[in-house]
Amino acid sequence: MLVRQIVPLIRAAIRRGAVKPIGSEDPEELIAEGVAMAAKTLDAAEQRSKVVAPASLAYYAIQALKSGRRSGYAGRQDAMCPAVQLDRRVTMASMDEQIGQDPEQDCDITLHDLLAGSGESADITAARHLDWPLVTERLNQSESYVVHGTALETPGLKMARRLRVTTPRVTQIKREVSRKIRAAWGEDALQDAVREPCWHSQMRATAERRACRAERRAA
Protein backbone atom coordinates (compact mmCIF):
# COMPACT_ATOMS: atom_id res chain seq x y z
CA MET A 1 0.00 0.00 0.00
CA LEU A 2 2.82 2.39 0.85
CA VAL A 3 4.65 1.91 -2.45
CA ARG A 4 1.68 1.48 -4.79
CA GLN A 5 -0.81 3.97 -3.36
CA ILE A 6 0.63 6.38 -0.80
CA VAL A 7 3.92 7.25 -2.50
CA PRO A 8 2.28 8.24 -5.84
CA LEU A 9 -0.16 10.52 -4.00
CA ILE A 10 2.61 12.26 -2.05
CA ARG A 11 4.80 12.59 -5.14
CA ALA A 12 2.00 14.05 -7.24
CA ALA A 13 1.00 16.58 -4.58
CA ILE A 14 4.54 17.85 -4.02
CA ARG A 15 5.29 18.09 -7.73
CA ARG A 16 2.12 20.20 -8.10
CA GLY A 17 3.60 22.61 -5.54
CA ALA A 18 1.45 21.61 -2.56
CA VAL A 19 4.47 22.05 -0.25
CA LYS A 20 6.80 25.01 -0.53
CA PRO A 21 10.49 24.06 -0.11
CA ILE A 22 12.25 25.85 2.74
CA GLY A 23 15.87 26.87 2.50
CA SER A 24 17.90 24.47 0.38
CA GLU A 25 15.19 21.79 0.17
CA ASP A 26 14.13 20.42 -3.20
CA PRO A 27 10.96 18.52 -4.24
CA GLU A 28 12.67 15.13 -4.21
CA GLU A 29 13.82 15.70 -0.64
CA LEU A 30 10.31 16.70 0.41
CA ILE A 31 8.90 13.56 -1.24
CA ALA A 32 11.36 11.42 0.74
CA GLU A 33 10.41 13.21 3.97
CA GLY A 34 6.69 12.74 3.31
CA VAL A 35 7.10 9.04 2.51
CA ALA A 36 9.15 8.52 5.68
CA MET A 37 6.49 10.15 7.84
CA ALA A 38 3.69 8.22 6.11
CA ALA A 39 5.58 4.95 6.60
CA LYS A 40 6.01 5.70 10.28
CA THR A 41 2.29 6.43 10.70
CA LEU A 42 1.37 3.30 8.74
CA ASP A 43 3.63 1.15 10.89
CA ALA A 44 2.08 2.55 14.08
CA ALA A 45 -1.43 1.88 12.70
CA GLU A 46 -0.56 -1.71 11.78
CA GLN A 47 0.83 -2.36 15.25
CA ARG A 48 -2.54 -1.27 16.69
CA SER A 49 -4.40 -3.35 14.07
CA LYS A 50 -6.01 -0.16 12.82
CA VAL A 51 -7.15 0.15 9.19
CA VAL A 52 -6.20 3.44 7.52
CA ALA A 53 -6.93 4.80 4.07
CA PRO A 54 -3.97 5.54 1.76
CA ALA A 55 -5.40 8.93 0.82
CA SER A 56 -5.67 9.89 4.50
CA LEU A 57 -2.05 8.96 5.22
CA ALA A 58 -0.85 10.93 2.19
CA TYR A 59 -3.01 13.92 3.18
CA TYR A 60 -1.71 14.09 6.74
CA ALA A 61 1.90 13.66 5.54
CA ILE A 62 1.45 16.62 3.18
CA GLN A 63 -0.11 18.73 5.93
CA ALA A 64 2.76 17.89 8.25
CA LEU A 65 5.25 18.97 5.59
CA LYS A 66 3.38 22.24 5.08
CA SER A 67 3.59 22.99 8.81
CA GLY A 68 7.36 22.51 8.75
CA ARG A 69 7.52 19.05 10.27
CA ARG A 70 10.07 16.58 8.92
CA SER A 71 10.86 12.91 9.56
CA GLY A 72 13.65 13.95 11.94
CA TYR A 73 11.53 16.64 13.58
CA ALA A 74 13.07 17.83 16.84
CA GLY A 75 10.45 20.44 17.76
CA ARG A 76 10.22 24.14 17.21
CA GLN A 77 13.17 24.81 19.51
CA ASP A 78 15.56 23.45 16.87
CA ALA A 79 17.07 26.38 14.99
CA MET A 80 17.60 24.20 11.90
CA CYS A 81 14.00 23.01 11.83
CA PRO A 82 11.94 24.31 8.85
CA ALA A 83 9.02 24.95 11.22
CA VAL A 84 11.08 27.55 13.09
CA GLN A 85 11.88 29.28 9.81
CA LEU A 86 8.17 29.34 8.97
CA ASP A 87 7.60 31.00 12.36
CA ARG A 88 10.20 33.61 11.32
CA ARG A 89 12.09 33.03 14.55
CA VAL A 90 15.37 32.36 12.74
CA THR A 91 16.81 33.17 9.35
CA MET A 92 19.33 31.18 7.32
CA ALA A 93 22.38 33.09 6.12
CA SER A 94 25.14 32.13 3.73
CA MET A 95 28.53 31.45 5.27
CA ASP A 96 29.95 33.69 2.53
CA GLU A 97 27.72 36.61 3.44
CA GLN A 98 29.59 39.79 4.26
CA ILE A 99 29.16 40.88 7.89
CA GLY A 100 31.94 43.43 8.15
CA GLN A 101 35.27 44.56 6.79
CA ASP A 102 38.85 43.89 7.85
CA PRO A 103 40.55 47.31 8.15
CA GLU A 104 44.05 45.80 8.09
CA GLN A 105 43.66 43.78 4.88
CA ASP A 106 40.94 46.03 3.42
CA CYS A 107 38.67 43.10 2.51
CA ASP A 108 35.30 41.74 3.51
CA ILE A 109 34.79 39.55 6.59
CA THR A 110 32.38 36.64 6.30
CA LEU A 111 30.90 34.13 8.72
CA HIS A 112 33.40 31.61 7.38
CA ASP A 113 36.24 33.78 8.62
CA LEU A 114 34.77 34.09 12.12
CA LEU A 115 33.63 30.51 12.68
CA ALA A 116 36.31 28.47 10.95
CA GLY A 117 38.77 26.75 13.24
CA SER A 118 42.42 27.54 12.75
CA GLY A 119 43.65 24.23 14.13
CA GLU A 120 43.76 20.73 12.77
CA SER A 121 40.67 19.26 11.15
CA ALA A 122 38.60 17.03 13.42
CA ASP A 123 38.58 14.21 10.87
CA ILE A 124 42.38 14.15 10.72
CA THR A 125 42.63 14.11 14.52
CA ALA A 126 40.11 11.29 14.81
CA ALA A 127 41.84 9.23 12.11
CA ARG A 128 45.20 9.61 13.82
CA HIS A 129 43.78 8.52 17.18
CA LEU A 130 42.25 5.46 15.55
CA ASP A 131 45.39 4.50 13.63
CA TRP A 132 48.05 5.50 16.16
CA PRO A 133 48.12 2.09 17.95
CA LEU A 134 49.33 0.59 14.65
CA VAL A 135 52.49 2.65 15.13
CA THR A 136 52.98 2.61 18.90
CA GLU A 137 53.02 -1.17 19.05
CA ARG A 138 56.09 -1.09 16.77
CA LEU A 139 58.06 1.48 18.80
CA ASN A 140 60.47 0.81 21.62
CA GLN A 141 60.79 3.06 24.66
CA SER A 142 63.45 5.35 23.16
CA GLU A 143 61.52 5.77 19.94
CA SER A 144 58.31 6.58 21.81
CA TYR A 145 60.14 9.24 23.81
CA VAL A 146 61.57 10.81 20.65
CA VAL A 147 58.14 10.86 19.00
CA HIS A 148 56.52 12.61 21.95
CA GLY A 149 59.49 14.94 22.36
CA THR A 150 59.30 15.93 18.71
CA ALA A 151 55.56 16.59 19.02
CA LEU A 152 56.28 18.86 22.01
CA GLU A 153 59.10 20.60 20.08
CA THR A 154 61.71 19.40 22.58
CA PRO A 155 65.23 20.33 21.36
CA GLY A 156 67.26 17.44 20.01
CA LEU A 157 70.09 18.13 22.45
CA LYS A 158 67.72 17.81 25.41
CA MET A 159 66.35 14.51 24.11
CA ALA A 160 69.90 13.24 23.54
CA ARG A 161 70.85 14.03 27.14
CA ARG A 162 67.72 12.33 28.43
CA LEU A 163 68.46 9.19 26.43
CA ARG A 164 72.23 9.46 27.08
CA VAL A 165 73.04 9.33 23.40
CA THR A 166 74.49 11.75 20.88
CA THR A 167 72.43 14.24 18.89
CA PRO A 168 73.10 12.37 15.61
CA ARG A 169 71.70 9.24 17.29
CA VAL A 170 68.44 11.11 17.97
CA THR A 171 68.28 11.92 14.27
CA GLN A 172 68.79 8.24 13.48
CA ILE A 173 65.96 7.31 15.84
CA LYS A 174 63.67 9.77 14.06
CA ARG A 175 64.51 8.13 10.74
CA GLU A 176 63.78 4.70 12.18
CA VAL A 177 60.44 5.96 13.48
CA SER A 178 59.70 7.43 10.06
CA ARG A 179 60.25 4.04 8.43
CA LYS A 180 57.94 2.36 10.95
CA ILE A 181 55.23 4.98 10.43
CA ARG A 182 55.35 4.50 6.67
CA ALA A 183 55.23 0.74 7.15
CA ALA A 184 52.09 1.08 9.29
CA TRP A 185 50.27 3.90 7.49
CA GLY A 186 51.67 3.83 3.95
CA GLU A 187 54.33 5.73 2.06
CA ASP A 188 52.27 8.95 1.90
CA ALA A 189 51.60 9.09 5.65
CA LEU A 190 54.13 11.82 6.47
CA GLN A 191 53.06 13.97 3.52
CA ASP A 192 49.42 13.61 4.54
CA ALA A 193 50.29 14.68 8.09
CA VAL A 194 51.54 18.10 6.94
CA ARG A 195 49.19 18.60 3.99
CA GLU A 196 46.79 21.52 4.30
CA PRO A 197 43.14 20.39 4.63
CA CYS A 198 41.07 21.04 1.51
CA TRP A 199 38.62 23.29 3.34
CA HIS A 200 41.54 25.45 4.60
CA SER A 201 42.82 25.97 1.06
CA GLN A 202 39.30 26.73 -0.19
CA MET A 203 38.81 29.37 2.50
CA ARG A 204 42.20 30.88 1.73
CA ALA A 205 41.38 31.00 -1.98
CA THR A 206 38.04 32.66 -1.24
CA ALA A 207 39.75 35.27 0.97
CA GLU A 208 42.29 35.98 -1.78
CA ARG A 209 39.51 36.47 -4.33
CA ARG A 210 37.76 38.93 -2.00
CA ALA A 211 41.03 40.81 -1.53
CA CYS A 212 41.51 40.99 -5.31
CA ARG A 213 37.98 42.35 -5.77
CA ALA A 214 38.65 44.95 -3.07
CA GLU A 215 41.83 46.04 -4.84
CA ARG A 216 40.00 46.36 -8.15
CA ARG A 217 37.28 48.46 -6.53
CA ALA A 218 39.88 50.71 -4.95
CA ALA A 219 41.64 51.14 -8.28
N, C-alpha and C positions, 0 to 999 in steps of 0.2 A: 504493500500500500504506500509506503514511504517513497519508494523509487518510482512507481508507476503512476501515482495519483498526486501525492503531496508536492514532490519536487517540481513537476511541470507547472503546477499552479503558482508556486513561489517564484519560479524562474520567469514565468510570463508576467506576473504582477510587477516584479522589479524592473524587467526590461521595458515595461510601459511607463516607468518613472513613478511607481507608487511610493517608493522610498527614496528620499534625497540623500545621496552620499555626503558624509561629513568628513572634512579634512581630506586625507589622501585616499579615502575608500573608493573602490570602483564597484560596478554592478556585480561582477563575478564574486567579489569578496562578500557583498551583502547577501547574495544567493547562498553562499556557503554558510554564513552566519544563520540565515533563516532556516536552512535545512537542519543545521545542528540543533537549534532550539526546538524545531518541530519533532525531531527524533527523540530528544530528551522528554518532551511532553508525551509522545506516543509510548515510549518505554514505561513512563510512570503510569499511564492509563492501563497498559497491558498488565502491569504488576497488580493493579487493583481490579483486574477483570472488568474494566469499564470499556464500553464500545464508544468510539468517537468517530465523527465524520471527517474524511480527508479535507473537505473544504473548510471545516471549522478550524482544524489544526493549521492549515495554510493561512487562514484569515488572522488568527491570533499571533502567528509568527510574524506576519507583515506588520500588524499593529505594534508588536513589541519593537520591531526594527524602527518604525516611525518614531517611537517614544525615546529612542536612543539606547535601548537595551541591546546587548550582544551576548553571544554564547558564553563569553568569559566575563560577564557583567559583575562588577565589584561594588556597585552602588554609586550613588551620586556624589560620594565624597572622593571618588577617584578622579584626579585631574585629567587623566587621559581618556576618561569615559566619554563617548559621544553625547550621552545624556547631559553631562555637565556643560558641554559646549552648546547644546540646544538651550540650556538654561541661561546662557551668556554669563556664566560665572567664571569661565576661563577663556582665553584665546590662544590659538596655536600660532607660534611665530617661527620663521625660518632661522636656522642657526647662522645663516649668512646675512641676516638683517643687520643693518647698521644701527648701533645704539650710542655711538659717540665717536670721538676722533682722538687719535694719539698725537699730542702736540710735539713730541720729540721726533717721531718718524713722519709726521704730517700725512697720516693715512687713516682710513676708517677703522673703528673697532667693532667687532661683531661678537655675538654670543659665543661663537666658536673660540675666539681668543680668550674670553673670560673663563669658560668652563673646561677647556681642554687641559688635561693633566700634562705636566712637563716631565714626568718621570717615565719609568718603563711601562710598557703596555701590560695590562693585567693578564692577557692571554700568554704572553711570553713568560711572565713570572710563574703562572700556574703550570705551564709546560715544563719549565726548569725544575720546579718542585716535584713534579711527577717523575721526571726522568733522572733526577740527580742521584738516586740510589744506584742506578746502573754504573755510575762513575765511582761513587764513594766505596763501593765494595771491591774496587780494583786498586784503591790507593792504600799505601802504608801510612804509618803515623807521620813520618817526615813530609811526605807528599801532601797529606791532609793539612798539615800546619802551613805549608807554603801556599796552598790554594787559599786558605782563609786569610793568611797574611797579605797575599796579593789583593784579595777582595777589599781588605781594610786599608790598602795602600801603605802597608808597612814597608819601610826601606829594606832593600836587600841586605845591607850590612847588618841591620838589627836581626833579621831572620837568620843570617849566617852565624851570628854570635849565639843565638838561642839554640841552634842545632849543632854548634861547635864544628862548623865546616867553613870552607872558604866561600867567598862571594861567587866565584865561578861555579862552585858546586851547586849553589842555589839556582843559578841559571840552568844548569843541567837538569835539576829536579823539575823545573818548570817545563823543560822540553819533554821530559818523560811523562809528566802529567798531560801535556798537550797530546802526545801520542795515544795515551789511554782514553782521553776524552773523544778523540776522533774515532777510536776503535769502538767506543760505546754509542756515540751519537751520529757518526758519519763524518766524512771528510769536510763537509761544509759547516760543521757545528760552530767552529770559532768565528767564521765569517758571519754566520747568522746571529751570533751573540752580540756583535757590534753593529749590525745593519740597522739603519733607521727604519722604524715601523712605517708602513705605507701611509697610515693616516697622518703621521707627522709630516711626511714629505708633501702630502696633499694640502695640509694646512699651510705649510710654508710657501708652496706655490701660489695658493690663493692670496696670501698676504703680499707676496711679491707682485701679483697682478694688480691688487688694490693700490700698492705704492706706485706702480707704473701709471695707472689711471690718474692718480693724484698729481703726479709730475706733469702729465699731459695737460690736465686742467690748469695747473699753475702756469704752464708755458703759454 
